[in-house]
């Protein structure tokens, strides 16, 4: 899954450049305001890396344990 919003793009860039840190921001989608949190999806086992390496849509084929594979986005409506 590719990032769809500017906040998702900013968040993925941030978590890749700042290992161990999460990204938080408010955003408006449509006419609703959301709190968005982005957490690193880290390869915690060899099977994580191999699955991402073998996936047809993966941007890379050299992931290893400990690498950031992408991000988990959690969005909570505000108000």
N, C-alpha and C positions, 0 to 999 in steps of 0.2 A: 504494500500500500504506500503510495506516495503522499507527501504532505499536500493538503488541500487549501489551507488558509495561510495567511501571512504569519499568524501566531505559531502554527505548526512548523512552518519553515524556520522561523527565528528560533523556536524551541529546540528543534533537532540540531541546528547549528550550534546552539549554546551547550547542549549536553555533550556533544562531540568534542567541543573545545574546552570543556570544564568537567572532566571526569569526576564522578561522585557527587555532582551538584544537580539539582532539579531546576526546572523552569516553570515559573508561575506568571500568569498575566490574565487580565480581563479582556474580553473581546465581545464585539457585537456581531451576531449572525442573524440576518434577517432583521427583525425588530426586537430581538431578545438579547439581553446581556448575559454573558457567561463568565465564570471563573474557570480558567483552563490550566491544568497542570500537566507537565510532560516529564516523564521519567525514562531513564535509559533502559532499554531492553538488552541486558548483558548476557552473553553466552556463558552459562554457568556449568555446562556439561558438554562433552564432545558432540553429543547428538544435536544440541542446539546449533552449533557451528556447521555441522555437516548438512543439516536440513536447510539452513539458509544458503550454504554453498551450492546445493543441488537444486534449489528452487529456480524454475524457469524465468522468473521475473527479478531475481536477485541482481543488484548492481555489482556484486563482487562474488568471487569464488574462492577466496583465501581467508575467510573468517576462522578464528581460533578461540579457544576458551579464554574468557576475559575481555574479548572485543565487544564493543557496542554494536548491536545488530540493527538497531533502530530505536524507536521510542514508543512508549505507551502514553496515549493521550486520554485524560480524564476531563470531562467538561461537565460543569454543574451550573444549571440556570440560577441566576441571581434575581432577587426581588420576587 
